[in-house]
Amino acid sequence: MSPTSHVTTLGGLKARYLRWGSGDRPAVLMLHGLRSYAHTWAPVAEELSADYLVVAPDFRGRGDSEWDPARNYYASTYVADVEELAAELGLGRFGIVGHSMGGTVGYVYAAAHPEQVTRLIVEDIGPGSSTGTAGAERLRHEMRSTPLSFGSWEAASRYWRGIRPGITEAALASRLEHTLRQAAGGRWEWKLDVAGIAAARLGGDPAGQVDLWDCVEALRCPTLVLRGAETDFLPVAVCAEMAVRQPRLSWAEVPGAGHYAHDDNPGYFLRAVRDFLGAG
């Protein structure tokens, strides 16, 4: 099933979100990562839509949502946007699936709204992932050196293959289609606010800093953390400690996958998500 595209206003900015499935089914919000977009969830959302209403926003500064002139690209801002979206859609109880930055939003939202979140699935992020890991340092380097545009579609493709050598053809095609647009001069520009997002990410988050350990300990819903078995972003030791500190949390590894587990092994990821959402 193809999604329907909708435009609303969140935090005073134009925001686009996608919907799959019927409104009379249990709802699942799917929240993308730092440099991603709503359509990244399409293969998973299409399968889930037989049983769920799936909603995936383009976070501010990404996809077809408006860029934030104030560069408020912080966890607290994204959480406020999700709160507004859930209220607008009349979502009383729903599950959350979040990748990386979207997973951070998921932890924070579920901890703050235990009456709303039925189940939480977090893909490849945990406390300390964004600050003290090899993956965090890799990401900082990539954000400092990201080109602002490309002379050709092929150059953009080479860029993504350079930073994600194992990316599948399907994931690469999706990423190129939904993160680039051709400017009047013929160059290919980002459909994400590369400079603004980098400034917020590299400059710290004094206004929206969150302690994910506090959020993990505050969770009141069943939670599954899916770690890419080959990731450099979420250490096994952190997963194990989360499960000790929070009895409602379990974790598993997605074989053959790095940080983008839903891209690298979509079949396994889908089965894990479907089984967990449908359990109990």
Secondary structure, DSSP 8 states (H G I E B T S, - for coil): ---EEEEEEETTEEEEEEEES-TTS-EEEEE--TT--GGGGHHHHHHHTTTSEEEEE--TTSTTS---TT---SHHHHHHHHHHHHHHHT--SEEEEEETHHHHHHHHHHHH-TTTEEEEEEES--TTTTTSSHHHHHHHHHHHS--SEESSHHHHHHHHHHH-TT--HHHHHHHHHHHEEE-TTS-EEESS-HHHHHHHHHS--TTT---HHHHHHH--S-EEEEEETT-SSS-HHHHHHHHHH-TTEEEEEETT--S-HHHHSHHHHHHHHHHHHH--
